[in-house]
Amino acid sequence: MEEIDEIRQRKLEMLQQQKQEHARAEQQILALENIVKPRFTKEALTRFGNLKTGQPEIAMQLLVILGQLIQAGKVAVVDDDLLVNILKEIQPKKKEIKIIRK
């Protein structure tokens, strides 16, 4: 019985640690959004909201890149064109498929 209790205790500790890490990540994301979002134009904010809903991983990559650019002083205002250009750079290139009929 002691062995089962020990396993349960370790599992509980592991779950609590994961929960804390998740909470820390959420706080970091919110802090980054608070830095970046005020610099968005209306169109850029709409595009980012759609992207965050549909592809949250890519939205996080975009947030990190924009945060770095803003902190480096390279970007003052984030417009829709800038978002599109960055998205083109971070999304994987699609192979072009040509169909030849004979």
DSSP file (Angstrom, degrees, kcal/mol; ACC not computed):
  #  RESIDUE AA STRUCTURE BP1 BP2  ACC     N-H-->O    O-->H-N    N-H-->O    O-->H-N    TCO  KAPPA ALPHA  PHI   PSI    X-CA   Y-CA   Z-CA
    1    1 A M     >        0   0    0      0, 0.0     4,-2.1     0, 0.0     5,-0.2   0.000 360.0 360.0 360.0 -36.0    0.0    0.0    0.0
    2    2 A E  H  >  +     0   0    0      1,-0.2     4,-2.3     2,-0.2     5,-0.2   0.878 360.0  55.4 -62.7 -35.9    2.8    2.4    0.7
    3    3 A E  H  > S+     0   0    0      1,-0.2     4,-2.1     2,-0.2    -1,-0.2   0.897 107.3  48.6 -64.2 -40.7    4.1    1.9   -2.8
    4    4 A I  H  > S+     0   0    0      2,-0.2     4,-2.5     1,-0.2    -1,-0.2   0.900 110.8  51.1 -65.5 -41.4    0.8    3.0   -4.3
    5    5 A D  H  X S+     0   0    0     -4,-2.1     4,-2.4     1,-0.2    -2,-0.2   0.892 109.4  50.6 -63.6 -39.5    0.7    6.0   -2.0
    6    6 A E  H  X S+     0   0    0     -4,-2.3     4,-2.5     2,-0.2    -2,-0.2   0.906 110.4  49.1 -64.8 -42.0    4.2    7.0   -3.1
    7    7 A I  H  X S+     0   0    0     -4,-2.1     4,-2.4     2,-0.2    -2,-0.2   0.915 111.9  48.8 -63.7 -43.4    3.2    6.7   -6.8
    8    8 A R  H  X S+     0   0    0     -4,-2.5     4,-2.5     2,-0.2    -2,-0.2   0.910 111.0  50.5 -61.5 -42.7    0.1    8.8   -6.2
    9    9 A Q  H  X S+     0   0    0     -4,-2.4     4,-2.5     2,-0.2    -2,-0.2   0.921 111.6  47.3 -63.2 -44.8    2.1   11.4   -4.4
   10   10 A R  H  X S+     0   0    0     -4,-2.5     4,-2.4     1,-0.2    -1,-0.2   0.907 112.6  49.7 -63.3 -41.3    4.7   11.6   -7.2
   11   11 A K  H  X S+     0   0    0     -4,-2.4     4,-2.3     2,-0.2    -2,-0.2   0.907 111.0  49.5 -63.8 -42.0    2.0   11.8   -9.8
   12   12 A L  H  X S+     0   0    0     -4,-2.5     4,-2.2     2,-0.2    -2,-0.2   0.912 111.2  49.1 -63.2 -43.8    0.2   14.6   -7.9
   13   13 A E  H  X S+     0   0    0     -4,-2.5     4,-2.2     1,-0.2    -2,-0.2   0.897 110.8  50.8 -62.7 -40.4    3.5   16.6   -7.5
   14   14 A M  H  X S+     0   0    0     -4,-2.4     4,-2.2     1,-0.2    -2,-0.2   0.903 110.4  48.7 -64.5 -41.8    4.2   16.2  -11.2
   15   15 A L  H  X S+     0   0    0     -4,-2.3     4,-2.1     2,-0.2    -1,-0.2   0.883 110.9  50.6 -65.4 -39.0    0.7   17.5  -12.1
   16   16 A Q  H  X S+     0   0    0     -4,-2.2     4,-2.1     2,-0.2    -2,-0.2   0.892 109.9  50.5 -65.8 -39.4    1.1   20.4   -9.8
   17   17 A Q  H  X S+     0   0    0     -4,-2.2     4,-2.3     2,-0.2    -2,-0.2   0.910 110.3  49.3 -65.0 -42.4    4.4   21.3  -11.4
   18   18 A Q  H  X S+     0   0    0     -4,-2.2     4,-2.3     1,-0.2    -1,-0.2   0.884 109.6  52.6 -63.0 -38.3    2.9   21.1  -14.9
   19   19 A K  H  X S+     0   0    0     -4,-2.1     4,-2.1     2,-0.2    -1,-0.2   0.900 109.6  48.3 -64.6 -41.4    0.1   23.4  -13.7
   20   20 A Q  H  X S+     0   0    0     -4,-2.1     4,-2.4     2,-0.2    -2,-0.2   0.902 111.1  50.3 -65.9 -41.5    2.5   26.0  -12.4
   21   21 A E  H  X S+     0   0    0     -4,-2.3     4,-2.3     1,-0.2    -2,-0.2   0.900 110.4  50.2 -63.6 -40.1    4.6   25.9  -15.6
   22   22 A H  H  X S+     0   0    0     -4,-2.3     4,-2.3     2,-0.2    -1,-0.2   0.908 109.9  50.3 -63.6 -42.1    1.4   26.4  -17.7
   23   23 A A  H  X S+     0   0    0     -4,-2.1     4,-2.1     2,-0.2    -2,-0.2   0.901 110.2  50.4 -64.0 -40.9    0.4   29.3  -15.5
   24   24 A R  H  X S+     0   0    0     -4,-2.4     4,-2.2     2,-0.2    -2,-0.2   0.907 110.0  50.2 -63.0 -42.1    3.9   30.9  -15.9
   25   25 A A  H  X S+     0   0    0     -4,-2.3     4,-2.3     1,-0.2    -2,-0.2   0.907 109.0  51.6 -63.4 -41.7    3.6   30.5  -19.7
   26   26 A E  H  X S+     0   0    0     -4,-2.3     4,-2.4     1,-0.2    -1,-0.2   0.901 109.4  50.4 -61.1 -41.5    0.2   32.1  -19.7
   27   27 A Q  H  X S+     0   0    0     -4,-2.1     4,-2.3     1,-0.2    -1,-0.2   0.900 110.2  49.7 -64.9 -40.3    1.6   35.1  -17.8
   28   28 A Q  H  X S+     0   0    0     -4,-2.2     4,-2.3     2,-0.2    -2,-0.2   0.898 110.5  50.1 -65.3 -39.9    4.5   35.5  -20.2
   29   29 A I  H  X S+     0   0    0     -4,-2.3     4,-2.6     2,-0.2    -2,-0.2   0.917 111.0  49.1 -64.1 -43.4    2.1   35.4  -23.2
   30   30 A L  H  X S+     0   0    0     -4,-2.4     4,-2.2     2,-0.2    -2,-0.2   0.899 110.6  50.5 -63.4 -40.3   -0.2   38.0  -21.6
   31   31 A A  H  X S+     0   0    0     -4,-2.3     4,-1.1     2,-0.2    -1,-0.2   0.913 111.6  47.9 -63.8 -41.9    2.8   40.3  -20.8
   32   32 A L  H  X S+     0   0    0     -4,-2.3     4,-2.3     1,-0.2     3,-0.4   0.904 110.7  51.0 -65.4 -41.7    4.0   39.9  -24.4
   33   33 A E  H  X S+     0   0    0     -4,-2.6     4,-2.6     1,-0.2    -1,-0.2   0.878 105.9  56.1 -62.8 -37.1    0.5   40.7  -25.8
   34   34 A N  H  < S+     0   0    0     -4,-2.2    -1,-0.2     1,-0.2    -2,-0.2   0.783 111.3  44.5 -66.7 -25.8    0.4   43.8  -23.5
   35   35 A I  H  < S+     0   0    0     -4,-1.1    -2,-0.2    -3,-0.4    -1,-0.2   0.890 123.5  32.8 -80.2 -42.4    3.6   45.0  -25.2
   36   36 A V  H >< S+     0   0    0     -4,-2.3     3,-2.0     1,-0.1     4,-0.3   0.910 105.5  64.6 -86.6 -45.9    2.6   44.3  -28.8
   37   37 A K  G >< S+     0   0    0     -4,-2.6     3,-1.8     1,-0.3    -3,-0.1   0.819  93.2  61.0 -56.4 -38.8   -1.1   44.7  -29.1
   38   38 A P  G 3  S+     0   0    0      0, 0.0    -1,-0.3     0, 0.0    -2,-0.1   0.733 102.5  55.4 -62.2 -17.1   -1.2   48.5  -28.4
   39   39 A R  G <  S+     0   0    0     -3,-2.0    39,-2.7    -4,-0.2    -2,-0.2   0.506  85.9 106.8 -92.0  -4.9    1.0   49.0  -31.5
   40   40 A F  B <   -a   78   0A   0     -3,-1.8    39,-0.2    -4,-0.3     2,-0.1  -0.457  66.2-132.7 -74.1 143.5   -1.4   47.2  -33.8
   41   41 A T     >  -     0   0    0     37,-2.1     4,-2.5    -2,-0.1     5,-0.2  -0.414  36.3 -98.6 -79.4 172.0   -3.5   49.0  -36.4
   42   42 A K  H  > S+     0   0    0      1,-0.2     4,-1.9     2,-0.2     5,-0.1   0.919 124.9  46.5 -60.3 -44.7   -7.2   48.1  -36.5
   43   43 A E  H  > S+     0   0    0      1,-0.2     4,-2.4     2,-0.2    -1,-0.2   0.902 112.6  49.9 -65.5 -41.2   -6.6   45.8  -39.5
   44   44 A A  H  > S+     0   0    0      1,-0.2     4,-2.7    34,-0.2    -1,-0.2   0.886 109.1  52.1 -65.5 -38.8   -3.6   44.1  -38.0
   45   45 A L  H  X S+     0   0    0     -4,-2.5     4,-2.3     2,-0.2    -1,-0.2   0.894 109.9  49.2 -64.7 -39.6   -5.5   43.5  -34.7
   46   46 A T  H  X S+     0   0    0     -4,-1.9     4,-2.2     2,-0.2    -2,-0.2   0.933 112.5  47.3 -63.7 -46.1   -8.3   41.8  -36.7
   47   47 A R  H  X S+     0   0    0     -4,-2.4     4,-2.5     1,-0.2    -2,-0.2   0.913 112.3  49.8 -62.6 -42.8   -5.8   39.6  -38.6
   48   48 A F  H  X S+     0   0    0     -4,-2.7     4,-2.8     1,-0.2    -1,-0.2   0.903 109.3  51.8 -64.2 -40.7   -4.0   38.7  -35.4
   49   49 A G  H  X S+     0   0    0     -4,-2.3     4,-1.7     2,-0.2    -1,-0.2   0.907 111.5  46.9 -61.4 -42.6   -7.3   37.8  -33.7
   50   50 A N  H  X S+     0   0    0     -4,-2.2     4,-2.4     2,-0.2     5,-0.3   0.908 113.9  48.2 -64.8 -41.8   -8.3   35.5  -36.6
   51   51 A L  H  X S+     0   0    0     -4,-2.5     4,-3.3     1,-0.2     8,-0.3   0.898 109.0  53.0 -65.9 -40.6   -4.8   33.9  -36.6
   52   52 A K  H  < S+     0   0    0     -4,-2.8    -1,-0.2     1,-0.2    -2,-0.2   0.862 112.5  45.6 -63.9 -35.6   -4.9   33.4  -32.9
   53   53 A T  H  < S+     0   0    0     -4,-1.7    -2,-0.2    -5,-0.2    -1,-0.2   0.917 123.8  31.9 -72.2 -44.4   -8.2   31.6  -33.1
   54   54 A G  H  < S+     0   0    0     -4,-2.4    -2,-0.2     1,-0.2    -3,-0.2   0.867 136.0  16.3 -85.5 -38.4   -7.3   29.5  -36.1
   55   55 A Q     X  +     0   0    0     -4,-3.3     4,-2.0    -5,-0.3     3,-0.3  -0.655  62.8 172.7-138.2  78.2   -3.5   28.8  -35.6
   56   56 A P  H  > S+     0   0    0      0, 0.0     4,-1.9     0, 0.0     5,-0.1   0.802  78.1  57.2 -62.4 -30.3   -2.5   29.7  -32.1
   57   57 A E  H  > S+     0   0    0      2,-0.2     4,-1.9     1,-0.2     5,-0.1   0.931 109.8  44.0 -66.7 -43.8    1.1   28.3  -32.5
   58   58 A I  H  > S+     0   0    0     -3,-0.3     4,-2.5     1,-0.2    -1,-0.2   0.871 110.6  56.0 -68.2 -35.8    1.8   30.6  -35.4
   59   59 A A  H  X S+     0   0    0     -4,-2.0     4,-2.3    -8,-0.3    -1,-0.2   0.882 107.0  49.8 -62.8 -38.0    0.2   33.5  -33.6
   60   60 A M  H  X S+     0   0    0     -4,-1.9     4,-2.3     2,-0.2    -2,-0.2   0.903 109.9  50.2 -67.9 -40.1    2.6   32.9  -30.7
   61   61 A Q  H  X S+     0   0    0     -4,-1.9     4,-2.4     1,-0.2    -2,-0.2   0.927 111.3  49.3 -60.7 -44.0    5.6   32.9  -33.0
   62   62 A L  H  X S+     0   0    0     -4,-2.5     4,-2.7     1,-0.2     5,-0.2   0.901 109.3  51.9 -61.7 -42.7    4.4   36.1  -34.6
   63   63 A L  H  X S+     0   0    0     -4,-2.3     4,-2.7     2,-0.2    -1,-0.2   0.913 109.9  49.0 -60.6 -43.8    4.0   37.7  -31.1
   64   64 A V  H  X S+     0   0    0     -4,-2.3     4,-2.2     2,-0.2    -2,-0.2   0.932 112.5  47.4 -63.2 -45.9    7.5   36.7  -30.1
   65   65 A I  H  X S+     0   0    0     -4,-2.4     4,-2.3     1,-0.2    -2,-0.2   0.934 114.2  46.6 -61.8 -46.4    9.0   38.1  -33.4
   66   66 A L  H  X S+     0   0    0     -4,-2.7     4,-2.7     1,-0.2     5,-0.2   0.891 110.0  53.9 -64.0 -39.3    7.0   41.4  -33.0
   67   67 A G  H  X S+     0   0    0     -4,-2.7     4,-2.4    -5,-0.2    -1,-0.2   0.906 109.9  47.6 -60.6 -41.6    8.0   41.7  -29.4
   68   68 A Q  H  X S+     0   0    0     -4,-2.2     4,-1.8     2,-0.2    -2,-0.2   0.909 112.6  48.9 -65.5 -42.5   11.6   41.4  -30.3
   69   69 A L  H  <>S+     0   0    0     -4,-2.3     5,-2.2     2,-0.2     6,-0.9   0.904 113.1  47.0 -64.6 -40.8   11.3   44.0  -33.1
   70   70 A I  H ><5S+     0   0    0     -4,-2.7     3,-1.1     1,-0.2    -2,-0.2   0.922 112.3  48.9 -67.7 -43.8    9.5   46.4  -30.9
   71   71 A Q  H 3<5S+     0   0    0     -4,-2.4    -1,-0.2     1,-0.3    -2,-0.2   0.814 109.5  53.0 -66.8 -28.8   12.0   46.1  -28.0
   72   72 A A  T 3<5S-     0   0    0     -4,-1.8    -1,-0.3    -5,-0.2    -2,-0.2   0.577 114.2-120.6 -80.5  -8.6   14.8   46.6  -30.5
   73   73 A G  T < 5S+     0   0    0     -3,-1.1    -3,-0.2    -4,-0.5    -2,-0.1   0.645  80.6 119.5  80.8  15.5   13.2   49.8  -31.7
   74   74 A K  S   <S+     0   0    0     -5,-2.2     2,-0.4    -6,-0.2    -4,-0.2   0.685  71.9  42.2 -85.9 -18.8   12.8   48.6  -35.3
   75   75 A V        +     0   0    0     -6,-0.9    -2,-0.2     1,-0.1    -1,-0.2  -0.994  48.5 168.6-133.1 130.1    9.0   48.8  -35.3
   76   76 A A  S    S+     0   0    0     -2,-0.4     2,-0.4     1,-0.4    -1,-0.1   0.783  77.6  25.8-102.6 -42.2    6.8   51.5  -33.9
   77   77 A V        -     0   0    0      2,-0.0     2,-0.8   -37,-0.0    -1,-0.4  -0.984  69.9-144.7-127.1 134.0    3.5   50.6  -35.5
   78   78 A V  B     -a   40   0A   0    -39,-2.7   -37,-2.1    -2,-0.4   -34,-0.2  -0.861  26.8-179.8-100.7 109.0    2.4   47.1  -36.6
   79   79 A D     >  -     0   0    0     -2,-0.8     4,-1.9   -39,-0.2     3,-0.2  -0.514  42.7 -99.0-102.9 175.8    0.3   47.3  -39.7
   80   80 A D  H  > S+     0   0    0      1,-0.2     4,-2.4     2,-0.2     5,-0.2   0.858 119.8  56.1 -63.0 -38.1   -1.4   44.6  -41.7
   81   81 A D  H  > S+     0   0    0      1,-0.2     4,-2.4     2,-0.2    -1,-0.2   0.903 106.6  50.2 -62.8 -41.2    1.3   44.6  -44.4
   82   82 A L  H  > S+     0   0    0      2,-0.2     4,-2.5     1,-0.2     5,-0.2   0.916 110.3  50.3 -63.4 -42.9    4.0   43.9  -41.8
   83   83 A L  H  X S+     0   0    0     -4,-1.9     4,-2.7     1,-0.2    -2,-0.2   0.930 110.5  49.3 -60.1 -45.2    2.0   41.0  -40.4
   84   84 A V  H  X S+     0   0    0     -4,-2.4     4,-2.2     1,-0.2    -2,-0.2   0.916 111.3  49.6 -61.6 -43.6    1.5   39.5  -43.8
   85   85 A N  H  X S+     0   0    0     -4,-2.4     4,-1.4     2,-0.2    -1,-0.2   0.914 112.9  45.8 -63.4 -43.1    5.2   39.8  -44.6
   86   86 A I  H  X S+     0   0    0     -4,-2.5     4,-2.1     1,-0.2     5,-0.2   0.909 111.2  53.2 -67.0 -40.8    6.3   38.2  -41.3
   87   87 A L  H  X S+     0   0    0     -4,-2.7     4,-2.0     1,-0.2    -2,-0.2   0.888 106.0  53.6 -61.6 -38.7    3.7   35.4  -41.7
   88   88 A K  H  < S+     0   0    0     -4,-2.2    -1,-0.2     1,-0.2    -2,-0.2   0.867 110.7  48.0 -62.5 -35.3    5.1   34.6  -45.2
   89   89 A E  H  < S+     0   0    0     -4,-1.4    -2,-0.2     1,-0.2    -1,-0.2   0.873 115.7  40.8 -73.9 -38.1    8.5   34.3  -43.6
   90   90 A I  H  < S+     0   0    0     -4,-2.1    -2,-0.2    -5,-0.1    -1,-0.2   0.724  95.7  87.1 -89.1 -20.1    7.5   32.0  -40.7
   91   91 A Q  S  < S-     0   0    0     -4,-2.0     3,-0.1    -5,-0.2     0, 0.0  -0.583  90.5-101.5 -80.1 142.0    5.1   29.7  -42.5
   92   92 A P        -     0   0    0      0, 0.0     2,-0.2     0, 0.0    -1,-0.1  -0.276  39.3-105.6 -62.8 145.0    6.6   26.7  -44.2
   93   93 A K        -     0   0    0     -4,-0.1     2,-0.4     1,-0.1    -4,-0.0  -0.493  31.8-134.2 -71.5 136.9    7.1   26.9  -47.9
   94   94 A K        -     0   0    0     -2,-0.2     2,-0.3    -3,-0.1    -1,-0.1  -0.736  18.9-118.4 -92.6 140.1    4.6   24.9  -49.9
   95   95 A K        -     0   0    0     -2,-0.4     2,-0.5     1,-0.1    -1,-0.0  -0.569  25.9-124.1 -76.5 138.7    5.9   22.8  -52.7
   96   96 A E        -     0   0    0     -2,-0.3     2,-0.6     2,-0.0    -1,-0.1  -0.715  23.1-153.0 -85.1 129.2    4.4   23.7  -56.1
   97   97 A I        -     0   0    0     -2,-0.5     2,-0.5     2,-0.0    -1,-0.0  -0.897   7.9-166.1-107.8 125.2    2.8   20.8  -57.8
   98   98 A K        -     0   0    0     -2,-0.6     2,-0.6     2,-0.0    -2,-0.0  -0.935   5.1-156.9-111.8 131.4    2.6   20.7  -61.6
   99   99 A I        -     0   0    0     -2,-0.5     2,-0.6     2,-0.0    -2,-0.0  -0.927   6.9-165.4-107.7 121.1    0.3   18.3  -63.3
  100  100 A I        -     0   0    0     -2,-0.6     2,-0.4     2,-0.0    -2,-0.0  -0.927   5.2-158.4-109.5 121.3    1.3   17.5  -66.9
  101  101 A R              0   0    0     -2,-0.6    -2,-0.0     1,-0.1     0, 0.0  -0.801 360.0 360.0 -99.8 138.8   -1.3   15.8  -69.0
  102  102 A K              0   0    0     -2,-0.4    -1,-0.1     0, 0.0    -2,-0.0   0.383 360.0 360.0-115.9 360.0   -0.3   13.8  -72.1
